[in-house]
Amino acid sequence: MNYLFLAIAIVSEVIATSSLKASEGFTRPLPSLVTAVGYGIAFYCLSLTLRTIPVGIAYAIWSGVGIVLIALVGYLCFRQTLDAAAWLGLGLIIAGVVIVNVFSRSVAH
């Protein structure tokens, strides 16, 4: 269940951040509402995750996966281009999340 809550937190944060871009500085009501609700869900689910997963590990996964997903949303939805260095950096973030999850003794398997 903890990883389900973490996944919900990540997806909610990605939706909220994407809506933050669409809110145009909180001048558009619907994207602004989605931003606020999305971040609320994200933080609540992250707090549930922290009951059993160490905060550093949970936050590393949450932020790492969130960064990659937001970069993909920016690329696909907002037509924001990424250069080779950005793709390499995103690949390294993914590698770091995988290493933490597969090899760390701090993560409950």
Buried (B, 14 or more C-beta within 10 A) or exposed (E): EBBEBBBBBBBBBBBBBBBBBBBEEEEBEEBBEBBBBBBEBBBBBBEBBBEEBEEEBBBBBBBBBBBBBBBEBBBEEEEEEBEEEEEEBBEEBBEEBEEBBEEEEEBEE
